[in-house]
Amino acid sequence: MTGLDRNQTPKTRPVDHKRTALVASLDIGTSKIACMIARLKPSPPSEALRGRSHAVELIGYSQIQSRGVKAGAVIDLAECEQAVRQAVALAERMAKVRVESVLLSVSGGRLQGQLVEAAADIRGGAVTSDDVTRVTSTGMRHATGEGRTVLHALPVGYALDGVKGIRDPRGMVARQFGVDMQVVTVDATVARNLMLVVERCHLNVEAMAASPYVAGLSVLTDDEADLGAAVVEMGAGSTTIATYSGGRFVHASGFALGGQHVTMDLARGVGACIADAERIKTLYGTVLTGGSDARELMSVPTAGEEHDAPQIVSRATIANIVRHRAEEIFEMVRDRLADSPFAAEPRARVVLSGGASQLTGTVELAARILNRPVRIGRPLGFGRLPNEAKSASFAVPAGLLVYPQYAHLEHVEPRHTRQLRTGTDGYFGKVGRWLREGF
């Protein structure tokens, strides 16, 4: 299987500025699976979101409890497939359309972005599109380690004979041409198994994108991206980060800690079952300690025998458990940001998204630990979103609907070298057939 590791996940064709398109997004998370179906309608760009060429009109959506997923990776194909089928069917019923292909997010598999420089001598004098593709492909391959696959390859800037900051080098004359690019990679196994689940549902994967990047497309204003921002997508099984500078996505990283770890800590700390711990977290989860209600006592059913007496727990105990884990998550975020271009942007802010960002007091806690202005990000610029889809926990599936408008920024490997589809003809090739027959 080694021949597959150096490749790129599926990439969508950019949407036509003048045409309406129907798109579906699928966010297979650790705690929930969300599917959204929308019509992209050409529209003049708004003041705050200049990069968008289309208005996103939601026509169907669903969110159901996830199954068969841990830390953003598939751990049970059959369970996950059933859940995906159910989520897609619910969204289809609401939208009254059939979905054939989906845009898919990736949050697990140790997302990692790196800045890569590649350069080549120009034989013909003027830089051609072929030169750009050739050099970018070289840089991308160089950045892909063993067992990793590329989610995004975004040229950040070009250089001609060492002069940086060239916007579009094509047609310009130089002896040497270089590209600086942001390459985001993920464990190939994680990407493959997510694709496999979707394809077992008889759906095509139109494109795959890193969760924090698409969350940024949905929650950041252009001004924030220009001044510098970090989007921290706080899921149940993983926390992923995308950093923006000068209006561009410049870095990504992630780690396998999230809201589910808070739930597990609560279950252990107060001796409750996981479902009760989740309920306590949702109702009373706060990272703020002190205040009059901290002394308030509540009874928690014991995880064990039915007739065991419930435990009496103070709100302060619950807040302490939640705060400890939340602090650990933000300290890890702080360390990741220190290693990214974000550290050099003193005015940059942090925008939190994802379900775990909704605990009371997270903004204040994050601002203290990260020492930056922090806000909660919700999907921006969407027509008629139902209330539950307006929340930070829908930043990723909503951002996937925006993503095709930004697809033109990415480098896509020429078709003949791309071999990662699990279908019989495209990607995986023979391996795909073997996979299909093996199940």
C-alpha angles and dihedrals in degrees: 000000000000092000089072101053098082095058143103127249116241115296125203124234111250114260118253111253091225101044136080114233135191114224136177127202128201124196110188102194135174094251104019141023114213127190123187128184120196145169114234108211122190109249138164110267116262123233095252097039105040095157094064118095095178138049113232114227113188113218102168140008143164140186123194136167111280123238132191096020130112127177089351093304129108112250099167117035098192095046093046093046091054091050093048092049090051094048093048093046092052092050091045091052091052094045093041091224135107116242116221102170135017140204106235131205126216122205103153132061098073100287110217132178125197135180110237129190120204129175139179140180115257111228100188100048099241123069113248132194087254090058090052092050093045095051094042091050090051091051092047094050090048091056096050113093127199112296093011130113131200119252097173136012108184121176107223098185144338133232131207116199089339096311105127132202097055108157102199116006098185113122093012120122123240143136093226129029126194139182132204110206142177110228118190115197135183136186105285092219092058092048092046096050092048088053091046093055091051093046091049085060087058092250128128122233102233093185142338123222137180111260097229092049094054091041085058091051089056104040108031125086116219090250091057092049090048095050092042130267142181119218112207109196106199109198130170097258103023143021115218131186134206121188124206127196130172089000093304135107103245109166144018135188140152147179135205101255124103150129093312089064089058089053092049091049090052092048090052096039098052099026095243130141117258095255091053091045090053090050092049090049093050095046103035104012109135135149091208115101126190126037128108098289092057088081092052113115126216135183119240122195110243119242101237135045115023094233096049111122113256117251123246111229130176122233087237091061091053093046091050093053092048093045095052093056093041090052090051091052093049092046088055089048089051091053092048092049091049088060094049135074086261091081090069094054106083094180096047120119136210123238118195122208137164131070096286091059089070097075110118112265099015092123093056093043093048092047090053096047098038094038092220137105108275133194137171112253122221127181108282130207099014119141116234103347113182113242098258091050092053091073130101090254090071095053093105102047089041091049091052087062089056093044099084088063089061098040092099090070092066132086112238121199113240110266099246093062096044111096110163106102115114090214119101098255111030125037119007091021109187092003088059091055090049090050092049094049093043093062 
